[in-house]
């Protein structure tokens, strides 16, 4: 997929490609305003100290994502404070960029991560945000906001990329 610079992009990391998280993503960034990439459709392996997954879809995807600000989009499961396996794997693989000499110049600084959640609770447990906030801080990214379906509509004043879980 080709991403235009500064164009919003939605990364959908959900167990259901056409579920509530998809619907909420499209409420925040309507069809036509942002392409949607379903992480479930990509071959993204787990982090490996030996870079065993160096030829999967992760690094080519990241190269495209670096063209525009990053917006995090996550789903709150009704069973606890965890994110989807797709989101965990994607976030964990960011370690590849920090530990590989060939990608040490990858720069997420000045990018934005927006967390948008669907689930059964009216609010997220505070612990749910912490891994994402710490990841953003470490990478020099801005953690923009959390949006739940029951929150009022917001207007985004920056071009964004969305990560859905």
C-alpha positions in Angstrom: 0.0 0.0 0.0 1.2 3.5 -0.8 0.5 6.1 1.8 0.6 9.8 0.8 2.7 12.0 3.1 0.5 13.5 5.9 -2.4 11.3 4.9 -4.3 9.6 7.8 -4.0 5.8 7.9 -5.9 3.4 10.0 -4.2 0.3 11.2 -6.9 -2.1 12.3 -5.5 -4.7 14.8 -8.7 -6.5 15.8 -9.9 -10.0 15.9 -12.9 -8.9 13.9 -12.1 -7.1 10.7 -15.6 -5.6 10.4 -16.6 -5.3 14.0 -17.2 -2.4 16.5 -13.6 -1.2 16.3 -13.8 -0.9 12.6 -17.1 1.0 12.9 -15.6 3.4 15.5 -12.5 3.9 13.4 -14.7 5.0 10.5 -16.7 7.3 12.7 -13.4 9.1 13.7 -11.9 8.9 10.2 -14.6 8.4 7.6 -14.2 6.2 4.5 -12.3 8.2 1.9 -10.4 10.3 4.5 -8.0 7.5 5.5 -7.1 4.1 4.0 -7.5 1.2 6.4 -4.8 -1.5 6.8 -6.0 -4.7 8.6 -3.1 -6.1 10.5 -4.8 -9.5 10.6 -4.3 -9.7 6.8 -0.5 -9.1 7.1 2.2 -11.5 7.9 3.8 -9.9 11.1 5.7 -12.3 13.3 6.7 -11.9 16.9 9.8 -10.0 18.0 13.0 -12.1 17.7 16.4 -11.2 19.1 17.8 -13.1 16.0 15.6 -11.0 13.6 13.9 -14.2 12.4 11.0 -12.2 11.0 13.1 -9.7 9.1 11.4 -10.6 5.9 7.8 -10.4 7.0 5.4 -7.4 6.4 6.4 -5.4 9.5 9.3 -3.3 8.2 7.8 -2.5 4.8 4.6 -1.4 6.7 6.6 0.8 9.1 8.4 2.5 6.2 5.0 3.5 4.8 3.7 4.6 8.2 6.6 6.9 8.8 5.3 9.1 6.0 2.6 10.4 8.2 1.9 11.1 11.9 0.8 8.0 13.9 -2.5 7.7 15.6 -3.1 4.8 18.0 -6.4 3.1 17.9 -7.1 0.3 20.4 -10.0 -1.9 21.6 -10.8 -2.6 25.2 -11.8 -6.2 25.7 -14.6 -6.9 28.1 -12.4 -9.6 29.7 -9.8 -7.3 31.2 -7.3 -4.6 30.5 -5.5 -6.1 27.6 -5.2 -5.2 23.9 -5.6 -7.6 21.0 -2.8 -10.0 20.0 -2.4 -8.0 16.7 -1.8 -4.8 18.6 0.6 -6.4 21.1 2.6 -8.0 18.3 2.8 -4.7 16.4 3.9 -2.7 19.4 6.4 -5.3 20.5 7.9 -5.3 17.0 8.7 -1.7 17.4 11.7 -3.0 19.3 13.1 -4.1 16.0 13.5 -0.5 15.1 15.4 0.2 18.3 17.7 -2.7 18.3 18.6 -3.1 14.6 21.6 -1.1 13.3 20.0 -1.0 9.9 16.8 0.7 11.3 18.3 2.8 14.1 17.6 6.0 12.2 13.8 5.2 12.2 12.2 8.2 13.8 8.8 8.3 15.3 9.5 11.6 17.1 6.8 14.3 16.4 4.3 11.7 15.4 0.9 11.3 17.2 -0.7 8.2 18.6 -4.4 8.4 19.3 -6.0 5.6 21.3 -9.6 4.8 20.4 -11.3 2.0 22.2 -14.4 -0.1 22.0 -15.6 -2.4 24.7 -18.2 -3.1 27.4 -17.0 -0.6 30.0 -17.9 3.1 30.1 -14.2 4.0 30.8 -10.8 2.4 30.4 -9.0 1.2 33.4 -5.9 3.4 33.9 -3.5 0.5 33.5 -4.8 0.0 30.0 -3.1 3.2 28.7 0.2 2.7 30.4 2.0 0.5 27.9 0.9 2.8 25.1 1.8 6.0 26.9 5.3 4.5 27.9 5.9 3.4 24.3 5.0 6.8 23.0 7.2 8.5 25.5 10.2 6.2 24.7 9.8 6.8 21.0 9.3 10.6 21.4 5.7 10.4 20.2 2.7 12.4 21.4 -0.1 10.4 23.1 -3.0 12.5 21.8 -6.2 11.2 23.3 -8.4 8.4 24.3 -11.8 8.1 22.6 -14.6 5.7 23.7 -17.8 5.4 21.7 -19.8 7.1 24.5 -17.6 10.2 24.4 -18.7 13.3 22.5 -17.4 13.7 18.9 -14.0 15.3 18.7 -12.4 17.2 15.8 -8.8 16.4 15.1 -6.6 19.3 14.1 -3.7 17.2 13.0 -3.3 14.7 10.2 -3.3 11.3 11.8 -2.7 7.6 11.4 -4.8 5.3 13.4 -3.9 2.0 15.1 -7.0 -0.1 16.0 -7.0 -2.9 18.4 
